[in-house]
């Protein structure tokens, strides 16, 4: 999966630039509590919020199940970007009556491009030297990333965020930077037009922005189809714009430079309580939602955006005490480096996590991945982002290289130690994956006699399965429906249970199964015992699964098989199957996930399809259940 997801990078730098420095002074807290009237100020609470958002995204990509809704961190970044960038533009408009477009776009490029270019170059070099299987997936990603059209490239090439197999592109997460940069290109022009038309009626402008936000949110809800791949609405600038615009609308009515420190005690309490409630709502959504539920695309992201907007409004206020809590030094440190953390963490995770990983999360690997990500983010912040942003990169490099001994040695030690750590981690993790020569042939290729036979379903006359007694040890009266995993086990299953009707299809989803059942019913191939193996290619809703079961009224026994797939929907699918088994007395749930735990030798290199040993074990599990039914 690709893939995930960051915005708010420029907002991060601009929040800090507002304070007149790139990072808070070490000898005291930033002067956020006593701003000069009309002056911009550093808001430490927003750095803390940014830290929480990027940590949510990181843990989502680690597939630890600790933050199944961690992808919502991207939505939080979009809101932050919309607010801070618009706040800065409005301050400039109020001072000068115009926008300096050239300066705006140059600062965007200086902030975003150098660090991203470093990540792209390092990732491509690593892939060439260590794992060339990643290169095909990256061929289109590199130019798309550098030219900021990644999200539309993924959409037009139908690259799923949720349902991809094989080697992932370590640059797939840059789609969100494309959304953000597309916003930056057009937003100053559109905002300027809006300010001219609205004249001094900023409230009217805010209402227009709210209306456009609603239109974008409605587009997401309408275009989303339950049970189908939601990548189009997840990637699309048009369907993600509402978060940026909600943040922008807040900046119009809640400019940070006009917020006063001295407010009543009751107002301060209201501010703190509201902020705390919104933070709790955000936490619940991150820890309880997932990226496959209808709720997320039909209201969930809007709710998250609104909660984040209100929280940003509170944290931007100098009287908010929660802002001081989130502005604690560790969170500020992470927030200041959130852009680098986002850029580096995904390639680190993708390039050092074996595709075949049946042992569950490896805490040692996770800790090393976090360590490397933080080290690389710090190096990027110190040696790339800060010098380039301040315009002192050339002078800084000359000073380091001319400094007698200490500076040069310190730099070389830091870079050398980091390179050694990255190489050791990468080679160690790469060795965890099965060697290429051990990954072929796929299941079925060592049973030529079975494969050469005609489709077993075709050898059995179409009869009413309910009228035929089930012979012991045969598959007459049994039907098996599945995806490509079913194709892996088909030769073994038909050899063990002659006469079973097997229908597998690469990429099959649960949403396609009802139509298949109708077709098999018309052909007389639905038995009294039905085996359903689906969920490899994506999630589904309880309603979809119940609808499928309802189409099998004549089935006396329905066997569901849970899944093992190295993708975030694994837990969602298996939970849905377990709930179905509890609701329907005809359903027997087969636990393939537990049976295959720790057996990397069962799986091909994609971590999904079965090697012969895995196909045999899978088949034996099913045969035992089918014969016992």
N, C-alpha and C positions, 0 to 999 in steps of 0.2 A: 504494500500500500504505500501508496505513495505516501504516505505522502503527507503533510500537514502543514505547519501553517502559521504564518506570522504577519502581523502588520504592526503599525505603531512605532516602527523603527525611527522614522524621522521625527515623530512626536516626542520620542525619548530625547533626542538631541535638542529639540527646540525647547522642551521643558527646562532642560539644564541651561541652554543658552540664554533663556530669559533671565536667569539669575546673574548673568554677566561672567560666568565661568563654566568650564566643562564638567566640573565635579564639585561637590560641596567642599568648602575649606575644611582641612583636617583639624584645625584648632578650635572650631566652633561649628554649631549647626548653621545651615543656610538661613539667611534672613527672611524666612517665610512668615514669621509672626508679626513683623513690623514693616510692611511694605510702604514705600513712598507712594503718595497719592498719584495715581495714573501711571505708575511704573510697573513694568513686568517683574515677576518674582518667581523664584524657584519653588515648586510645590513638591516637597519630599514624599507626601502621601501617594502621589501618582507614580513615583518610582517604585514604591512598595507594591502598589496594585499591579504594575507592570511585571514585577518579580513574581507575584503569585500567578499571573497569567502565563508567563513563559514556563514556570515550573509545571503547571497543569499540562501544557502542551508536551513537555519533555516526558512526563510520566505516562501520558497517553501513548507516545511513540515507543516507550519501553515495553508496552504490552503487559504491564504488571497487574492490570485489572484494578489498580488503586484509584484511577481516575478515568472511568470509561467515557465520561463526557469531557475529557481534557481538551478535545479539539475546540471547545467553546472559548478557550483562551484566545484564539484568533479573533473571534467576535469581539472580545474585550479590547483587543488591540485596535480593531477597526474603530470602535467608539472613541478610544483615546486619541487616535490619529485625527478623526474628524473634529474633535473638540479643540485640541491644541493647535493644529494647523490653522483652523478658522479663527481661533482666538488671536493668533499672531497676525494673520492677514487683516483682521478688523482693526487691530491696534495700529497697524501701518496706515490703513485707510483713514482712520480718525486723525492721525498726525499729519498726513500729507495729501489726503484726498485722492490717492491713486495707489496702485500696486507696482512695485518694481519687479516685473515679470522675469527679467534676465537674472536678477539676483536670486529670486525665489528658485528658479530651476537650476541655477548653478549650485546653490547650496544643497538642493536635493541630490544632485549628482555627486557632489563631494561627500555627502553623508552616506549614500547608499552604495555607490558603485565600487569603491576600492575594496571594502571588506568582502563584498559578494564576489568580486573578481578573484580575490585570494582563495576563497572557498572553492570556486569553480576550478581554478587551476590545480589546487591541491588534490581535489577529488578526482579529476581526470588523470593526474599523474599517478595517484595511488591505484586507480583502476587499471592503468596500463601495466604497472609493475607487479601488482598482486593478484588482481581478479579481473581478467579481461571479459568475463561473461557479463559484466555490468555495462560495457561500452555500447552495445546496441541500443539499450534503453536510454542512453545518455545522448545519442547523436542529435536528436531533436531538442533535447532539454537545454543544451548549452547555449545555442543562439537564442532560444526562446527566453531563457533566463536573463541573458545579457541585454536583450532588447525589450524586456518586460511585457511579453505576451504569453507567458507560460500557461496561464489559466485557459486562454482560448486555444492554444496549441493542444492542450490536453483534451479539451472539449471536442474539437474538430477531428482529432485522431482517436476519439472514443477510448481514451486511457482512463480507466476507472480509478477513482480515489479509494474505493472500497473493495473491489473484487478482482484485483490483479494477482497473478501467480508468476512464478519464476523470479529471477533476480530483479529486485526493485531498483529504480533509478535513485541514487542518493541525492539527486537534485530535484526530485519531485515536489519537495516542500516549498519551492520558490514561487509557486503559483500565487500565494497571498501577497508577496511583494509586487507581483505584476498588477494585482487589483489595486493595491495602494498607489503605485506609481501612475497608473492610468487615472486615478482620482486626482493626483497632484498635477497632472498635465492640463486637465480641463477645469479643475475647480477654481483657480484664481479668475479665469475669464468669466465663468458662469456666476461666481459670487459677485464680481464687479458689476455685471449686468443687473443682477438682482438688487444690489445696493443703489444703483442709479434709478431703477424703476420704483423701488420702495421709498426712495428719498430718505426721510428721517424716520419712517415707520418701520422700525426693526421688528416689531411684533408681527407685522404682516409677512415679512421675510421669513421669520421663524415658522409661521403657519404654512407657508409654501413648502419649506423644507420638510416639515412634518408630513405634508400631503404626498410629497415625492417619496418619502420614506415608506409611507403606507403602500404606495403603488408598488415599490420594490418588494416589500414583504408579501403583498398579495400575489405578485408574480411567482415568488418562491412557492407559496402554498398551492397555487393553481397548477404550476408546472410539475410539482412533485407528485409522483405516482407511487402509492404504497406498494411495497414488495418488489419494486424495480430499483435499479441502480440510481441513486440520487446524485451522481457526480455532476450532472449538468447544472442543477440548482446550487450545488455546493461550490463549484468553481466559478460560476458566472458572475461577472462584474455587475450585471443588471440585477441579479437576485441576491447579491451581497451588499449592494449599495446602501441599503436602509440603515445599517449600523453606522457607516460613515456619516450619513446625513443626519441621523439622530444626534450624534456627537456635534456636528456642525450647528444644528438648531440650538443646542444647549449653549454654544459659544456666543450665539447672537443675543440670547436673553440673559446670559450669566457670564459676562466677560470677567476674567480673573483679575484684571487690573483695577476693576471698580469694586471689588469685594472688600469690605471693611472689617478690621479686627474687632472693634468695639461693638458688640451686639449684646442683647440682654441675656441673662442666665437661662431663661426659658427657651430662647431661640437657640442657644448653644446646645441645650439638652435635646431639643427637637432635631437639630442637625446630627448629633451623635447617635440618637436612637434610629433615625432614618437610615443613616449610613450603615449602622450595624445590621439592621434588618436586610438591607440590600446585599450586604456581604454574605449573610447567611443564605439568602436566596441563590446567590451565585454559587456558593459552595455546594448547596443541595443539587443544583443542576449539574455541576461538574461531577459529583460523586454518584449521582443516581440516574442520570440520563445516559443514553448511548446514541451513537451516530446512525442507527438503523430504525429508530422509532418514528412514527408519523408525527408525534408531538413536536419533535425538534424542528421540523420543517413547516409545520402549520401552527406556529405560535411560540415554540420553545426558544428559538433564536431571537425572536422579537422580545419575549419576556427577559431574556438574558441581556439584550441590548438596552432595554429600558432600565433594568436594575443597575447595570453598569453606568448608564448615563446619570442616574440619580446619585450613585456612589461617587462618580467623578465630580459632580457638582458639590457634594459635601466635602470631599477631600481637597478640592480647589479652594475652599473657604479657609482663610487663616485661623478661624476660631474653632475649627473641627478638631476635637481631641483624638479621634480615630486616625486622623491624618498624621498625628505625631507618632502613634503606635506603628502604623504602616511605614512611617518614615524612619524607622529604626535603621541603624547603620548597616546591618547585614542585608536587609531587604533593599536598601538604597544601592548597595554595591551590586547586587544581582540586577536590579532594575536598570542601572546605568549600563550594564553589559548585556542587556536582554537581546539587543540586535545580534551581537556576536554569538550569544548562546543559541539563539534560534538558527542562525546560519550554520553553525558547526555541529550542533547536537545530532541533527538528522543524518548527515553523512557518516558521522562516527557510529551511530547506532546501526544503520543499514549495512555498513561495510564490515562491521565486527560481530554481527549476530548471524549465526548459522541458520540457513533456511530450514534445515531439518533439526528440530529442537523439541524432542518429545519429553524432555525432563522438566519442563516448566521453567519459570524465570530463574536465571543463575545470578545469585546475589553478587558473587565476585565479579562477574562480567558487568553487571549493572553499575557497580561502584566504580569500576575502571572506566566505563563509558562516561559516567558523570564526571569523573576526575579529568579525563582527557578533554571533554567538552568545556569544562570551566577553565582549564589551562589555556586552551586555544582561544576561548572568548577573551580572556585577560590579555593574551598576546595581541590579539586583533585590536582590542580597545587601546592598548598602550602604544603599539608600534605602527598601527595602520590608521584606525579611525580618528584618534585624537590629533596626531600630527597632520593628517590630510585636512581634517576639518578646520584646524587653526591656521592652515597655510604654512606651517613651519616644518613640513616633512623634510625638505631639502636641508634646511639649517640644522634640524635635529640629527639627521644622518651624518652630516659632516662633523658635528660636535661629538657624537658617539665614537666615530672612527678616529678622531684626532685626540680624544681624551686619553691621557697616558695610562694605558693598561686597564684600569678598573672598569670603565664603561664598556670597552670592547670585550673584555673577558666576561663580564656579567651578561652581556647580550649573547655571546657565543655559548656560554654555559646554559642559559635559559633555552635558547633555540635547540641546542644539542640534546639537552635532557628531554625536552618535549618531543623532539623527533624520535629519540630512542624509545620513549614511552609509547608513542603512537605505533611505531613499527612492531614493538614487542606485543602489544595488544592485538594489532591486526593479524600478525602471523599466528599468534596463539589461537585467536578465534577462527581464523581461516582453516586451521588444522582440525577444528571440531566438526567441520562439515565432511560428509563422506567424500572420498576421492572420486574424481570423475569416472574412472574406469570401473568403479564399483556400483555405478548408478544406472547402468544399462545391462541387460535389457529390462524394459518395464514388465509388469506382471502380464502373464499370458503367453509370452514369447517362448517359454520352455515347455509348452504343451501343444505342439503342432497338431497332434491327432485330434484334439478337441477343437482347435481353431479351424481346422480344415473342414469340419463337419458343417452341415447347413444349420441355419438358425433353428435351435431346438423347438421353438414355438411353431415353426412352419411344419415340423414333422408330426405335430399332434393335430388331429382334426379339430376344427372349431366345434365345441360342444358346450352345453350348459354345465358349468363346473359344479353347480349345486346338485346335479343329478348323478354325478360320478363319485363313488366312494373313493377316498384317498388311499391309495396303496401305500403300505409302509415302505419307506426308503425311496420313494419317487417324488417328483415335483409336480405331478398332475394335479390341477386344481390350485396351483400356487402362482402368484404373479409378483414379479419384482420390478420396481420402478426406481430409477436413480439417475445420477449424472455420470461424469467420466470415471468416478470411482467404481460405479457399477460395471462399467465397461472393463475395468481392470480385473474384476473378479468373475466376470461372466463365464469364461471358459471353465474355471474351477467350480462355479456354482452349478452349471449345467451338467458337469461331469458327476457331481455328487448327487444332484437331484434331477435326473432325466425327466423331461417333460415340463419343467418350470418355464413359464413365459417371462422372459427378461427383456426390459426395454430401458436402455441407458442412452444418454445423449450428453455430449460435451457441452458444458456451460448451462445445463438445465437448472432452472430456478423453481422454487415452490409455486410461484405465480403461474407457471406453465403447466403444472401437474393436473389441474381440473380438466383442461381440454384434452390432455392425454388420456385421462380416465374415460372420458366420453368416447374417445376413439377406440380404446381397447374394449370397452363395453360393447360397442357396435360390432367389433370383430369377434366377440365371444371369448376374449382372452383375459377377462377378470375372474380370478378364482375366489374361493371362499377364504383363502389365506393370502393376505397382501403384505408384501415387504416394501417399505418406503425408505429410501436412502437419499435424502436431499439436505441441502444446507452447506455443501462444500463451496458454492459460488456466491453466497450472500445470505443475508438474514431474511426473515419473514415475520409476519405478525401472527398472533394467536388466531385472529379471525381468518386469515388465509389457510392456516393449518386445519382449523375446525371445518372450514368450507370444503377442504379436500376430503376429510374423514366423512363428512356428511354425504359425499358422493359415492360412498361405499356401503350402502345399507345392507347388502347381501353378505358382506365380509364378516365371518365369524371371529376371525383373529386378524389384527393389524399389527405388524411388527415395525416399529420405528427404530432407526439406528442413529445414535448421536455421532458427532463428527470430531475429527481432529484435523484442524487446519491452522497454519500459523498466521492467522489474521484476527483482528479484533472482534469479528462477529462470531467467533467460535463459542464464546460463553453465552452470547445472546441466543444463538441457535439451540444450544444444548439445554438452556433453561426453558425455552419454548417447548421443546420436545418433552421435557420432564413434566411440565404443566399439562400438556395434552394427555400424557399417560395417566395422570391423576384424574382428569376429567372424564375419560372414556374407558369403560371397563373392558372393551375389546382390545385395548392397546397394550402391547408389551414393548418395553424400551430396552434395547440392547446397548450396553455400555462399551462401545468400541474405544472411546476416549481413554477409559481406564485400562482396557486390555492392551492398548498400544503404548502406554506410558513407559518411557525409557527405552523404547525399541526404535532407535534411529534407523536400524537396518531394515525396517519394514518399508521405508519411504524412499522415493526418488529424490533428486536434488531440489525439486520445488517444494518438498516438505508436505505434499498433498497426495500425489499419485503413488501407487503401491508397487514395490518390488515384488518378485515372486514369493519371497518369504512372507511379506505382509499380506499379499492376496490370499495365500493359503490360510494364514491365521484368521483373517477377516471372514473367509468362507466358512471355516470350521465353526466360528462363533455363530454365524447365521444358520448353518445347517443344524446345529444342535438345537437352536431355538425353533426352527421350522419343523423339524422332526418331532419335537416335543409338543408342537401346537396341535 
